Amino acid sequence: VSTGREKASLAGHKNSVTSVAFSPEGQTLASGSGDDTVKLWEVSTGREKASLAGHKNSVLSVAFSPDGQTLASGSGDNTVKLWEVATGREKASLAGHKNGVLSVAFSPDGQTLASGAGDNTVKLWDVAAGREKRSHVHLPRGAWAVLDATADPSDEGGLPVVAASADAPEYLRQHWRNPATGELAWMPWVPPGTALWVKYQ
């Protein structure tokens, strides 16, 4: 990063790479691709460690759990898959979205996974049980899709934070105001006008 020099080029996917994520300790890189696979790479050598196959459409998002032991992948096949990083084994396939899963993110304690999809919903999943805990943000038909779901590192409770597209319709401007101030709340690391967020209590 300091020099901007290319350190390595990791070749192996057979289609566009749509998402990448480093493991918490920085030794492994995960990449999701339009070839329907997730690949794990050894950062120090650029060697491919594993190719995770199971999705039936493009892998659109990948995320490591905070302990680095589990990888989540969201796909255009409407599912989220959980993988055991050490073995590459599929631990669970989470079905429930009605459109492609655009983003996945673990809560800081690693017990909950949030997924945002093109069906205009965000779902929360119990990671240990591999089941849906609840579904949120049923947006009006024709409204924008949820584009990203991420965990707020400043939130000690580990509750998911949901980021959505900037062109929020009037429906959301009326319903997602901070009840204490009456103002829209924005992620501290995202400029206002870029992403609307909702914290679930």
LUMTOR-182248 format. One line per 5 residues: number of its first residue (from 1); their letters; for each residue x, y, z of C-alpha. Coordinates in nm, 3 decimals, padded with zeros to 5 digits, always signed. Each point is the difference from the previous one (the first is absolute). Layout:
# residues N
NUM) a) X Y Z | ...
This chain:
# residues 201
1) vstgr) +00.000 +00.000 +00.000 | +00.278 +00.243 +00.088 | +00.156 -00.021 -00.348 | -00.305 -00.086 -00.212 | +00.203 -00.281 -00.155
6) ekasl) -00.180 -00.317 -00.106 | +00.102 -00.278 +00.239 | -00.184 -00.288 -00.163 | -00.261 -00.088 -00.261 | -00.224 -00.285 +00.109
11) aghkn) -00.133 -00.191 -00.300 | -00.241 -00.289 +00.012 | -00.355 +00.127 -00.030 | -00.175 -00.053 -00.334 | -00.217 +00.311 +00.019
16) svtsv) -00.008 +00.346 +00.156 | +00.105 +00.033 +00.364 | -00.285 +00.175 +00.179 | +00.111 +00.008 +00.364 | +00.313 -00.043 +00.212
21) afspe) +00.063 -00.010 +00.375 | +00.301 -00.054 +00.225 | -00.017 -00.236 +00.296 | +00.033 +00.177 +00.338 | +00.366 -00.102 +00.042
26) gqtla) +00.077 +00.107 -00.358 | +00.148 -00.330 -00.114 | -00.284 -00.113 -00.227 | -00.189 +00.181 -00.275 | -00.342 -00.113 -00.118
31) sgsgd) -00.132 +00.088 -00.344 | -00.349 -00.048 -00.141 | -00.056 -00.026 -00.374 | -00.245 -00.016 -00.285 | +00.121 -00.356 -00.053
36) dtvkl) -00.217 -00.094 +00.301 | +00.297 -00.083 +00.224 | +00.184 +00.142 +00.299 | +00.376 -00.036 +00.009 | +00.229 +00.023 +00.301
41) wevst) +00.352 +00.132 -00.057 | +00.312 -00.003 +00.214 | +00.096 +00.367 +00.016 | +00.373 -00.049 +00.060 | +00.052 -00.221 -00.307
46) greka) -00.301 +00.070 -00.224 | -00.071 -00.373 +00.000 | -00.360 -00.122 -00.041 | -00.088 -00.190 +00.317 | -00.353 -00.113 -00.089
51) slagh) -00.282 +00.042 -00.249 | -00.345 -00.010 +00.161 | -00.271 -00.121 -00.238 | -00.369 -00.025 +00.079 | -00.170 +00.318 -00.115
56) knsvl) -00.206 -00.017 -00.318 | +00.054 +00.362 -00.103 | +00.256 +00.277 +00.041 | +00.148 +00.053 +00.345 | -00.068 +00.367 +00.072
61) svafs) +00.136 +00.047 +00.351 | +00.236 -00.171 +00.246 | +00.078 +00.067 +00.366 | +00.206 -00.169 +00.272 | -00.131 -00.051 +00.351
66) pdgqt) +00.189 +00.195 +00.269 | +00.186 -00.314 +00.111 | +00.094 -00.081 -00.361 | -00.139 -00.353 +00.020 | -00.311 +00.049 -00.213
71) lasgs) -00.048 +00.166 -00.338 | -00.339 +00.121 -00.120 | -00.083 +00.040 -00.368 | -00.304 +00.163 -00.159 | -00.104 -00.096 -00.351
76) gdntv) -00.224 +00.075 -00.292 | -00.162 -00.337 +00.068 | -00.182 +00.174 +00.290 | +00.190 -00.191 +00.271 | +00.263 +00.065 +00.262
81) klwev) +00.250 -00.276 +00.067 | +00.220 -00.048 +00.305 | +00.336 -00.169 -00.052 | +00.255 -00.148 +00.240 | +00.318 +00.185 -00.091
86) atgre) +00.243 -00.265 +00.120 | -00.150 -00.280 -00.211 | -00.203 +00.178 -00.269 | -00.303 -00.200 +00.110 | -00.348 +00.151 -00.047
91) kasla) -00.153 +00.036 +00.346 | -00.341 +00.137 -00.093 | -00.205 +00.136 -00.288 | -00.237 +00.277 +00.111 | -00.304 +00.039 -00.224
96) ghkng) -00.275 +00.259 +00.030 | +00.083 +00.295 -00.223 | -00.200 +00.033 -00.320 | +00.276 +00.173 -00.197 | +00.377 +00.006 -00.017
101) vlsva) +00.189 +00.055 +00.325 | +00.208 +00.314 -00.051 | +00.177 +00.025 +00.333 | +00.079 -00.199 +00.313 | +00.153 +00.108 +00.331
106) fspdg) +00.060 -00.153 +00.342 | -00.082 +00.176 +00.324 | +00.308 +00.073 +00.214 | -00.072 -00.298 +00.227 | -00.032 -00.230 -00.302
111) qtlas) -00.333 -00.143 +00.113 | -00.218 +00.181 -00.252 | +00.034 +00.038 -00.375 | -00.177 +00.275 -00.191 | -00.081 -00.036 -00.369
116) gagdn) -00.132 +00.267 -00.235 | -00.167 -00.101 -00.325 | -00.165 +00.124 -00.315 | -00.338 -00.100 +00.140 | +00.016 +00.318 +00.211
121) tvklw) +00.046 -00.183 +00.330 | +00.268 -00.051 +00.258 | +00.003 -00.331 +00.181 | +00.171 -00.085 +00.328 | +00.126 -00.356 +00.041
126) dvaag) +00.102 -00.201 +00.304 | +00.347 -00.118 -00.104 | +00.025 -00.296 +00.240 | -00.345 -00.133 -00.082 | +00.010 +00.090 -00.371
131) rekrs) -00.351 +00.141 +00.008 | -00.171 +00.333 -00.057 | -00.057 +00.207 +00.313 | -00.208 +00.273 -00.159 | -00.051 +00.207 -00.312
136) hvhlp) +00.000 +00.379 -00.023 | -00.043 +00.288 -00.240 | -00.285 -00.109 -00.222 | +00.023 +00.294 -00.237 | -00.281 +00.118 -00.228
141) rgawa) -00.020 -00.183 -00.329 | +00.224 +00.172 -00.253 | +00.216 +00.168 +00.265 | +00.376 -00.039 +00.003 | +00.160 -00.321 +00.115
146) vldat) +00.219 -00.030 +00.303 | +00.356 +00.034 -00.126 | +00.209 -00.074 +00.304 | -00.023 -00.139 +00.350 | +00.285 +00.052 +00.238
151) adpsd) +00.072 -00.009 +00.371 | +00.062 +00.326 +00.182 | +00.334 -00.044 +00.183 | -00.097 +00.263 +00.255 | -00.311 -00.195 +00.104
156) egglp) +00.090 -00.197 +00.312 | -00.322 -00.196 -00.023 | +00.098 -00.145 -00.335 | -00.325 +00.097 -00.166 | -00.005 +00.006 -00.380
161) vvaas) +00.000 +00.329 -00.185 | -00.158 +00.010 -00.341 | +00.122 +00.229 -00.275 | -00.222 +00.069 -00.298 | +00.011 +00.203 -00.319
166) adape) +00.008 +00.378 +00.003 | -00.320 +00.063 -00.196 | -00.230 -00.085 +00.289 | -00.363 +00.071 -00.097 | -00.224 +00.218 +00.210
171) ylrqh) -00.140 -00.313 +00.163 | +00.333 -00.064 +00.169 | +00.061 +00.364 +00.081 | -00.322 -00.014 +00.202 | +00.062 -00.334 +00.170
176) wrnpa) +00.371 -00.017 +00.073 | +00.058 +00.315 +00.204 | +00.184 -00.001 +00.330 | -00.285 -00.002 +00.255 | +00.205 +00.212 +00.242
181) tgela) +00.089 +00.280 -00.241 | -00.239 -00.042 -00.291 | +00.300 -00.002 -00.233 | +00.126 -00.267 -00.236 | +00.298 -00.182 +00.152
186) wmpwv) +00.311 -00.064 -00.205 | +00.293 -00.236 +00.035 | +00.293 +00.195 +00.149 | +00.237 -00.121 -00.273 | -00.238 +00.072 -00.291
191) ppgta) -00.078 +00.358 -00.115 | -00.366 +00.103 +00.037 | -00.188 -00.066 -00.322 | +00.193 -00.321 -00.063 | -00.158 -00.261 +00.226
196) lwvky) -00.303 -00.017 +00.225 | +00.036 -00.223 +00.303 | -00.235 -00.163 +00.243 | +00.107 -00.161 +00.326 | -00.225 -00.278 +00.130
201) q) -00.070 -00.003 +00.372
